[in-house]
Amino acid sequence: AGNNGATLVSNMRYGALTDNGAFSVTAPSYANSSPGDEIVIGQVANSWPYNAFTVNFPANVVFLNPSGQRDAQLICNTSNPQGFRLYCAWKDGANAYWVLA
């Protein structure tokens, strides 16, 4: 999914290989998030259980985890699932809300 520290681009697909160590990327900013945007990330070579892949969410960008709680990070450190899709569910005057789709 790009380089360590890179910012993801909406409506793109990425492969994330962590064989060389854990790394993180940043979700799109509030200004670059729109309802209906998606980001697809696939796990490459079953590497996440050994070195985690993390998506950080910047200011005014909220990740709602499957329990409906706000998180600043999505940490991927298991072999299942083999990937995931982030979906920008809605955006108001203060925040953009991303969920797992």
C-alpha positions, 0 to 999 in steps of 0.5 A: 500500500505504497511506502511507509507513511504514505497517504492513501488515495480514495478509489484505489486498490493496494497490496500490503506486504509487511515481510520487511517489517511493520508499516503504516499509512494514512487515510485520506484527509477530510478534504479528500474524503467523499461519501461513497469513496472506497479503498481496497487493501489486500494482504500479500503473502500472509505477512500481517501476522508477523509484522502489522500493517496499520492505517492511521486516520488524520484529524477530522477523519473518523474510523468507526470499528465494527462495534461502532466505536471511534478509532484513530487506527486500524491495525491489521495483524492477523492472517484473516481476512486476506484484505479489506475494503474501507468505505467513506459512509458519510461526511458532515461539517466536522468529520468524514466517517470511514467504515469497513465494507 
